[in-house]
């Protein structure tokens, strides 16, 4: 995935009292073969975390996937205790 860069979002949450430090990053753009790719990385800050990628046939599908991920992150307070 070389040509990522059309969308790049990094969200971080810190809760020192609970020792929770989380990050969520999403990148979306076209790869070298002109296919839309979305790469998501998440986990504890300072650790390796997890990364996965999905391929889409259109820009609209990729943007919808990113919007859905951002909507889910909005509820992260309930899941991991970090805003």
C-alpha positions in Angstrom: 0.0 0.0 0.0 2.3 2.7 -1.2 0.2 5.6 -2.2 -1.9 6.0 0.9 -2.5 9.6 1.8 -5.8 10.9 0.6 -7.4 10.4 4.1 -5.3 10.1 7.2 -6.9 10.3 10.7 -5.3 9.7 14.1 -7.4 9.5 17.2 -5.8 9.1 20.7 -7.3 8.7 24.1 -5.6 9.0 27.4 -6.9 8.1 30.9 -3.9 8.2 33.3 -6.0 7.2 36.3 -7.0 3.9 34.6 -3.6 3.6 32.8 -5.4 3.5 29.5 -3.7 5.0 26.4 -5.3 4.1 23.1 -4.8 5.1 19.5 -6.9 4.5 16.4 -5.5 5.4 12.9 -7.2 5.1 9.5 -5.7 5.8 6.1 -7.5 5.6 2.8 -6.4 6.2 -0.7 -5.5 4.5 -4.0 -2.8 2.0 -4.2 -0.4 1.5 -7.1 -3.0 -0.4 -9.0 -5.6 2.4 -8.6 -7.8 0.4 -6.2 -9.1 2.1 -3.1 -7.6 0.7 0.1 -8.4 1.5 3.7 -5.9 0.6 6.4 -6.9 0.7 10.1 -4.4 0.4 13.0 -5.5 0.4 16.6 -4.2 -0.6 20.1 -2.3 0.7 23.1 0.0 3.6 22.5 3.6 2.4 22.5 2.7 -1.2 21.6 2.5 -2.9 18.3 -1.3 -3.0 18.1 -3.3 -4.5 15.2 -3.5 -3.5 11.6 -5.8 -4.6 8.8 -6.6 -3.5 5.3 -9.7 -3.6 3.1 -10.0 -3.1 -0.7 -12.9 -1.3 -2.2 -14.1 -0.8 -5.8 -15.0 2.8 -5.5 -14.1 6.0 -3.5 -17.6 6.2 -2.1 -17.4 2.7 -0.6 -14.1 3.5 1.0 -15.3 6.8 2.4 -18.5 5.1 3.8 -16.3 2.5 5.5 -14.2 5.3 7.1 -17.3 7.2 8.2 -18.7 4.1 9.8 -15.4 3.5 11.7 -15.5 7.1 13.0 -19.1 6.6 14.1 -18.0 3.5 16.0 -15.1 5.3 17.6 -17.6 7.9 19.0 -18.8 5.2 21.3 -15.3 4.1 22.4 -15.9 5.7 25.9 -18.3 2.9 26.8 -16.0 0.2 25.4 -12.5 1.2 26.6 -13.1 4.0 29.1 -11.2 6.6 27.0 -12.7 9.6 25.2 
